[in-house]
Amino acid sequence: MNPTLSELEAKARRPAAAFGGDAHIVCDNLVRIYKTEGVEVVALQGLDLVIDKGELVAIVGASGSGKSTLLNVLSGLDVPTAGVARVAGMDLLSMSAKDRLRYRRSVVGFIWQQTARNLLPYLTARENVELPMRLAGTPRKGRALELLELLGVASCAGRRTPEMSGGEQQRVAIAVALANSPQLILADEPTGELDSETSEQVFDALRKANRELGVTVTIVTHDPLVSEQVDRTVGIRDGRTSSETLRREGAEGQIIAEEYAVLDRVGRLQLPRDFMNALEMERRVRLELESDHIGVWPAREEPSND
Ligand SMILES: Nc1ncnc2c1ncn2[C@@H]1O[C@H](COP(=O)(O)OP(=O)(O)OP(=O)(O)O)[C@@H](O)[C@H]1O
């Protein structure tokens, strides 16, 4: 039934919901400009991203597209130049130094690509997991072993980093990141230095943290083993989210992956570069509205006057 005039008027009067609503991670028109020796680099150019609580998301993109910049902002290590970045209802742009420290200690856990960067080499695995709890003033007896067990590295509890493989070190690093029960885990190329079998174990540990502890997990990765196993892969191009691949299980248990272009709030979308190249599209395209889709064609050759 068509809405009545008064229903439409009421709808128009309702305040528009804020972008991303109460999602766990909301980036709205996020901009990060680096200035070095007078040269400006726009690493994030109005990036929009919404991630719900409990999601496991991979972020992919070419080198220099802005992935690490985004993770640094979300982890509270870096402050964006403009826009909105909100995690678990906390505004990352206006946060005080004290809140930022608390955020980094207790709300978010971080895993670097370089295994050596995640752990202190002179502490055992168990002591490494206990450290963030001691720093936050909330030591919990048995918690470190519990986490090491959950991630399948309890046998490493008494070992220091040189006595562990790269994959074991990364799984211990995940336990360290989980120590203070964060709401969010961010991992920057966590399997980048590992062979495929070990990568699988590290990814399984992240998936376990997500499924069994309900932690939201965001992984920046070039590793197809990771990006093709998550429910949602977000592609970043030139400092903006440009594509999303959603995966779901089909009727026969097969995984169906569907790729979408991201449409921002003002209607901008990035056409895949290979599509544009194939049809030699540049500068402008012709759009046509059909009943159930919009057609995009290369611009017609204008007849020349000479
Ligand atoms: N501290 C910095 N100072 C100046 N420019 C920077 C800084 N950090 C990043 N950039 C620039 O910002 C852009 C995005 O970099 P970023 O590291 O976020 O990309 P990335 O997608 O993570 O790349 P990679 O996959 O190679 O790690 C690049 O052009 C980079 O040179």
The ligand as an SDF file (V2000), in Angstrom:
LIG
                    3D

 31 33  0  0  0  0  0  0  0  0999 V2000
   54.5680    8.2390    8.4500 N   0  0  0  0  0  0  0  0  0  0  0  0
   54.3480    8.5160    7.1810 C   0  0  0  0  0  0  0  0  0  0  0  0
   54.8210    9.6630    6.6210 N   0  0  0  0  0  0  0  0  0  0  0  0
   54.5940    9.9710    5.3210 C   0  0  0  0  0  0  0  0  0  0  0  0
   53.8780    9.1930    4.4760 N   0  0  0  0  0  0  0  0  0  0  0  0
   53.3810    8.0440    4.9620 C   0  0  0  0  0  0  0  0  0  0  0  0
   53.5930    7.6420    6.3270 C   0  0  0  0  0  0  0  0  0  0  0  0
   52.9700    6.4340    6.5110 N   0  0  0  0  0  0  0  0  0  0  0  0
   52.4120    6.1030    5.3340 C   0  0  0  0  0  0  0  0  0  0  0  0
   52.6430    7.0660    4.3990 N   0  0  0  0  0  0  0  0  0  0  0  0
   52.1670    7.0710    3.0010 C   0  0  0  0  0  0  0  0  0  0  0  0
   50.7560    6.8920    3.0300 O   0  0  0  0  0  0  0  0  0  0  0  0
   50.3200    6.0230    1.9810 C   0  0  0  0  0  0  0  0  0  0  0  0
   49.6020    4.8260    2.5780 C   0  0  0  0  0  0  0  0  0  0  0  0
   50.5320    4.0410    3.3080 O   0  0  0  0  0  0  0  0  0  0  0  0
   50.1200    2.7230    4.1090 P   0  0  0  0  0  0  0  0  0  0  0  0
   51.3530    2.2510    4.8360 O   0  0  0  0  0  0  0  0  0  0  0  0
   48.9200    2.9730    4.9080 O   0  0  0  0  0  0  0  0  0  0  0  0
   49.7800    1.7030    2.9180 O   0  0  0  0  0  0  0  0  0  0  0  0
   49.5410    0.1330    2.9500 P   0  0  0  0  0  0  0  0  0  0  0  0
   48.3200   -0.1150    2.1390 O   0  0  0  0  0  0  0  0  0  0  0  0
   49.5400   -0.3640    4.3470 O   0  0  0  0  0  0  0  0  0  0  0  0
   50.8260   -0.4110    2.1820 O   0  0  0  0  0  0  0  0  0  0  0  0
   51.6500   -1.7920    2.3770 P   0  0  0  0  0  0  0  0  0  0  0  0
   50.7570   -2.9020    1.8920 O   0  0  0  0  0  0  0  0  0  0  0  0
   52.8620   -1.5910    1.5110 O   0  0  0  0  0  0  0  0  0  0  0  0
   51.9890   -1.9000    3.8410 O   0  0  0  0  0  0  0  0  0  0  0  0
   51.5850    5.6500    1.2060 C   0  0  0  0  0  0  0  0  0  0  0  0
   51.6800    6.5440    0.1090 O   0  0  0  0  0  0  0  0  0  0  0  0
   52.6990    5.8970    2.1940 C   0  0  0  0  0  0  0  0  0  0  0  0
   53.9100    6.2310    1.5340 O   0  0  0  0  0  0  0  0  0  0  0  0
  1  2  1  0
  2  3  1  0
  2  7  2  0
  3  4  2  0
  4  5  1  0
  5  6  2  0
  6  7  1  0
  6 10  1  0
  7  8  1  0
  8  9  2  0
  9 10  1  0
 10 11  1  0
 11 12  1  0
 11 30  1  0
 12 13  1  0
 13 14  1  0
 13 28  1  0
 14 15  1  0
 15 16  1  0
 16 17  2  0
 16 18  1  0
 16 19  1  0
 19 20  1  0
 20 21  2  0
 20 22  1  0
 20 23  1  0
 23 24  1  0
 24 25  2  0
 24 26  1  0
 24 27  1  0
 28 29  1  0
 28 30  1  0
 30 31  1  0
M  END
$$$$
